[in-house]
Amino acid sequence: MPTVYDCFMRRTGVIAGIAFVVSFIAKLLADAFLHERVALIGDIAGLQPSLNPGIAFGIRLPDAVQTPLILVAIALLLWASRKAETGLARAGFGLLIGGAFGNVADRLLDGYVTDFFQVGTFPIFNVADSCISIGVVLLVMDGFLAVRRDPPSQKE
């Protein structure tokens, strides 16, 4: 019989797997079909191919530091996700982990990450980046809700 740990890790794993597959398929489609900017809303939003050799927001670190840093971050996410007690936290960790693996797989395949969503002046991003960002938002929301569920005790 599966333990509680097994059940929630499976849910986190399923979400991570879906996030990874969707982000990787989007990357493959962008690589195959997106060769120039496609306007979706004039200059405001579009599909713009961009090759990102760096990490978040194009920050570039030496390869000797960048890859180990990314792997340590993923390991920490996997470790921290074991403590997820709510569906919101499990979904957040799943999206973070799946998005991170999506970007790592992209980087291992090409040596860079393929970004393609352009919105305003915000840095161009991809589906994996979106999963990571939404995952962070879900974890922050879960943290706020946890405070409301279990308010700190009042000292008198």
Contacts in CASP RR format, 6 or more apart in sequence:
PFRMAT RR
TARGET T0000
AUTHOR 0000-0000-0000
METHOD contacts of the structure
MODEL  1
MPTVYDCFMRRTGVIAGIAFVVSFIAKLLADAFLHERVALIGDIAGLQPS
LNPGIAFGIRLPDAVQTPLILVAIALLLWASRKAETGLARAGFGLLIGGA
FGNVADRLLDGYVTDFFQVGTFPIFNVADSCISIGVVLLVMDGFLAVRRD
PPSQKE
2 10 0 8 1.000
5 82 0 8 1.000
8 84 0 8 1.000
8 85 0 8 1.000
8 87 0 8 1.000
8 90 0 8 1.000
9 81 0 8 1.000
9 82 0 8 1.000
11 87 0 8 1.000
11 90 0 8 1.000
12 81 0 8 1.000
12 84 0 8 1.000
12 90 0 8 1.000
12 91 0 8 1.000
12 93 0 8 1.000
12 94 0 8 1.000
12 97 0 8 1.000
13 94 0 8 1.000
13 97 0 8 1.000
15 90 0 8 1.000
15 91 0 8 1.000
15 92 0 8 1.000
15 93 0 8 1.000
15 94 0 8 1.000
15 95 0 8 1.000
15 98 0 8 1.000
16 93 0 8 1.000
16 94 0 8 1.000
16 95 0 8 1.000
16 97 0 8 1.000
16 98 0 8 1.000
16 99 0 8 1.000
16 101 0 8 1.000
17 94 0 8 1.000
17 98 0 8 1.000
17 101 0 8 1.000
19 94 0 8 1.000
19 95 0 8 1.000
19 97 0 8 1.000
19 98 0 8 1.000
19 99 0 8 1.000
19 102 0 8 1.000
19 128 0 8 1.000
19 131 0 8 1.000
20 98 0 8 1.000
20 99 0 8 1.000
20 101 0 8 1.000
20 102 0 8 1.000
20 105 0 8 1.000
20 128 0 8 1.000
22 127 0 8 1.000
22 131 0 8 1.000
23 98 0 8 1.000
23 99 0 8 1.000
23 102 0 8 1.000
23 103 0 8 1.000
23 106 0 8 1.000
23 126 0 8 1.000
23 127 0 8 1.000
23 128 0 8 1.000
23 131 0 8 1.000
24 102 0 8 1.000
24 105 0 8 1.000
24 106 0 8 1.000
24 128 0 8 1.000
26 116 0 8 1.000
26 126 0 8 1.000
26 127 0 8 1.000
27 102 0 8 1.000
27 106 0 8 1.000
27 113 0 8 1.000
27 114 0 8 1.000
27 126 0 8 1.000
27 127 0 8 1.000
27 128 0 8 1.000
30 47 0 8 1.000
30 49 0 8 1.000
30 114 0 8 1.000
30 116 0 8 1.000
30 126 0 8 1.000
31 110 0 8 1.000
31 114 0 8 1.000
34 47 0 8 1.000
34 49 0 8 1.000
34 116 0 8 1.000
35 49 0 8 1.000
36 49 0 8 1.000
37 46 0 8 1.000
37 47 0 8 1.000
37 48 0 8 1.000
37 49 0 8 1.000
37 118 0 8 1.000
38 46 0 8 1.000
38 47 0 8 1.000
38 48 0 8 1.000
39 45 0 8 1.000
39 46 0 8 1.000
40 46 0 8 1.000
40 47 0 8 1.000
43 120 0 8 1.000
44 119 0 8 1.000
44 120 0 8 1.000
45 117 0 8 1.000
45 118 0 8 1.000
45 119 0 8 1.000
45 120 0 8 1.000
46 117 0 8 1.000
46 118 0 8 1.000
46 119 0 8 1.000
47 116 0 8 1.000
47 117 0 8 1.000
47 118 0 8 1.000
48 116 0 8 1.000
48 117 0 8 1.000
48 118 0 8 1.000
48 124 0 8 1.000
49 114 0 8 1.000
49 115 0 8 1.000
49 116 0 8 1.000
50 114 0 8 1.000
50 115 0 8 1.000
50 116 0 8 1.000
50 118 0 8 1.000
50 124 0 8 1.000
51 110 0 8 1.000
51 112 0 8 1.000
51 113 0 8 1.000
51 114 0 8 1.000
51 115 0 8 1.000
52 58 0 8 1.000
52 112 0 8 1.000
52 113 0 8 1.000
52 114 0 8 1.000
52 115 0 8 1.000
52 124 0 8 1.000
53 60 0 8 1.000
53 111 0 8 1.000
53 112 0 8 1.000
53 113 0 8 1.000
54 60 0 8 1.000
54 61 0 8 1.000
54 66 0 8 1.000
54 112 0 8 1.000
54 113 0 8 1.000
55 61 0 8 1.000
55 66 0 8 1.000
55 69 0 8 1.000
55 70 0 8 1.000
56 129 0 8 1.000
57 123 0 8 1.000
58 123 0 8 1.000
60 66 0 8 1.000
61 69 0 8 1.000
67 107 0 8 1.000
70 100 0 8 1.000
70 103 0 8 1.000
70 104 0 8 1.000
70 107 0 8 1.000
71 104 0 8 1.000
73 100 0 8 1.000
74 97 0 8 1.000
74 100 0 8 1.000
74 101 0 8 1.000
74 104 0 8 1.000
77 93 0 8 1.000
77 96 0 8 1.000
77 97 0 8 1.000
77 100 0 8 1.000
78 97 0 8 1.000
80 93 0 8 1.000
81 90 0 8 1.000
81 93 0 8 1.000
81 94 0 8 1.000
81 97 0 8 1.000
84 90 0 8 1.000
84 92 0 8 1.000
84 93 0 8 1.000
86 142 0 8 1.000
86 145 0 8 1.000
86 146 0 8 1.000
88 138 0 8 1.000
88 139 0 8 1.000
88 141 0 8 1.000
88 142 0 8 1.000
88 145 0 8 1.000
89 138 0 8 1.000
89 139 0 8 1.000
89 142 0 8 1.000
91 135 0 8 1.000
91 138 0 8 1.000
92 134 0 8 1.000
92 135 0 8 1.000
92 136 0 8 1.000
92 138 0 8 1.000
92 139 0 8 1.000
92 142 0 8 1.000
93 135 0 8 1.000
93 139 0 8 1.000
94 135 0 8 1.000
95 131 0 8 1.000
95 132 0 8 1.000
95 134 0 8 1.000
95 135 0 8 1.000
95 138 0 8 1.000
96 131 0 8 1.000
96 132 0 8 1.000
96 135 0 8 1.000
96 136 0 8 1.000
96 139 0 8 1.000
98 128 0 8 1.000
98 131 0 8 1.000
99 127 0 8 1.000
99 128 0 8 1.000
99 129 0 8 1.000
99 131 0 8 1.000
99 132 0 8 1.000
100 128 0 8 1.000
100 132 0 8 1.000
102 128 0 8 1.000
103 113 0 8 1.000
103 126 0 8 1.000
103 128 0 8 1.000
103 129 0 8 1.000
103 132 0 8 1.000
106 112 0 8 1.000
106 113 0 8 1.000
106 114 0 8 1.000
106 126 0 8 1.000
106 128 0 8 1.000
107 113 0 8 1.000
113 126 0 8 1.000
113 128 0 8 1.000
114 126 0 8 1.000
115 123 0 8 1.000
115 124 0 8 1.000
115 125 0 8 1.000
115 126 0 8 1.000
115 129 0 8 1.000
116 124 0 8 1.000
116 126 0 8 1.000
117 124 0 8 1.000
117 125 0 8 1.000
117 126 0 8 1.000
117 127 0 8 1.000
117 130 0 8 1.000
118 124 0 8 1.000
125 133 0 8 1.000
END
